[in-house]
Amino acid sequence: EVIQDLPSVARDFMLSWSDSILSDRQY
């Protein structure tokens, strides 16, 4: 069950990470 949950967790992490990178470049 934990392994099945990893993809969603990794996706959320990547989304938030890319979001912070994009917002950092704007300023």
N, C-alpha and C positions, 0 to 999 in steps of 0.2 A: 504493500500500500504506500509505503514511504517513497519507493522508487517511482511509482506512478505519479506521485505528487511533485516530484522533482522538476519535470518539464514546466509546469505552471509557475513554480517558484523561480526557476531560472528565467522564464519569460518575464515575470514581473520585475525581477532584478535588472535584467537587461533594459527593459522599458524605462525604469526609473533612472538607470545609469545614463542611457542615451539622452533622456530628458534633461538631466542636469548638465550634460556636456553641451547640448544645443543651447540651453538657456545661458550657459556661461559664455558661449561664443557671441551671443547677441549683445552682451554688454561690454 
